[in-house]
Each structure stands twice: as structure tokens, then as C-alpha cells.
Amino acid sequence: TPFIRAVWRHARLVVAKCDGEAAMIRAVDPAITPTLIPNGVDVAAFHPASPRMHGPLRMICVARLIERKGQRHLIAALRRLRDAGVSATVEFIGAGDAAPAYRAEAERLGVADLVTFAGYVPREHIAEHYASADVFVLPSYNEGMSVATLEAMAAGLPVVVTRTGGTAELVREGENGLTFAWGDIETLTRRLMHLATNREVLRRMGAASRRRAEQMSWETVALQYLDMFSDIA
């Protein structure tokens, strides 16, 4: 049938979430031209809290506790913030085999009192944790397109993330977030110090994150898939 012939012609159709992922696909098979459709987020599930203009900078990191996610670097940055007299805390959401090592690292660096290891949090409760934070941090080595970052943006949080897959599509430097290179604890610390001491910037970036997330709602992403299927048909 015409439909089957159309599907056959598009049998090599591949969807990529971001330019970085598309580049990896093309490296494997140059004959493939990926269609770019980003991840989406249920913006209605997240309600931005009122910005906090005083008190400790409350950071949240939602990711598996594994070495690749880089939580060790955030713990090190927290120590540097304390040394500089900047008040901050961090909540780690997630479980993983690096949890014991990270707990020990927080103890060794003398910041265990500033760190909360919340473990696994059910999906229906995750929005509450975003709402209690001031900034989302993800020091990951690599990502496809981080769903946690998208959720944090929908919750109206500025994001401080590594320059990895999907970052360019999610983060507009200085507008809704700040970036740094994997393992660059010094730059990560400076980014966090800037937000901790400039709460108006924190508020402005959070509002920009929410607006950006609204442009990437599941409704918007679903329409892109429908357009793609229409082209195939």
C-alpha cells in the first residue's frame, strides 16, 4: 500500500533529542539524517514557588548517585562556598552505588550538616522538592537531554549544569542558567556564589526557566511528532 511504501522509504528515520545526540548518530551512520525533537515536560505538574531573597542558597540535584553524574564535584563546591562564607545547602534526590562514597566525602570535607541525601522520591512527590529549592545543579559527565533539568525549569528554577548533551537546547547562558565544564569545581563554585549573592538574578533566571519549559511542554512536543508522522504518511 502507499502507506507501507512510505514507511519503507522512511525506515532509516531516527529521532534525536538534541544536536549532540544527532551528531553521534551521524558518526555511526552518515546516511542517517536524524529528525530533531526534544524531550518534553508536563509543565502543569510543577508550580514555581515564590523566590527567596534571603537565607541559605538551597540547591537540589536530581540524578542517580553514580560517579558519572558528578555529585562529588558539587560536594566539593559546597565546601568552597562554606570557606568563602556563603551559606548554602544541597539536597540529593536519587539512589545509586556511589551513595556511601558521597556520604563519606561530605563527612570528610566537613559539610555533612549541609547535605541531605533524600534517596528515591516517588514521581508524585518530586514537585514538592523542586518547590523547596532555589537552584538546580547537575554536574553530570554526559546526558542525552536531562528530564530532571526540564522539570527543574518547569518548577521555575535557575539551572547550573555541565556543557553536555541537550544543554545548548535547554540553557541560554545567563538567561535561565549557567554552565560549566565537567570537573571544573572552581567555575561551578563561582557560578553558585554569583547566584547566592545576587538573588534578583536568581529570581529573573527562574522566571526565564519557566518560560523556556512552557515552550517544551509535552503538548508542543507531541505536535512535532504528529507533523513527522504526517510527513511519513
Secondary structure, DSSP 8 states (H G I E B T S, - for coil): -HHHHHHHHTTT--EESSHHHHHHHHHH-TT---EE----B-GGG--------SS-EEEEEES-SSGGG-HHHHHHHHHHHHHTT--EEEEEE---TTHHHHHHHHHHTT-GGGEEEEE---GGGHHHHHHT-SEEEE--S--SS-HHHHHHHHTT--EEEES-TTHHHH--BTTTEEEE-TT-HHHHHHHHHHHHT-HHHHHHHHHHHHHHHHTTBHHHHHHHHHHHHHHH-
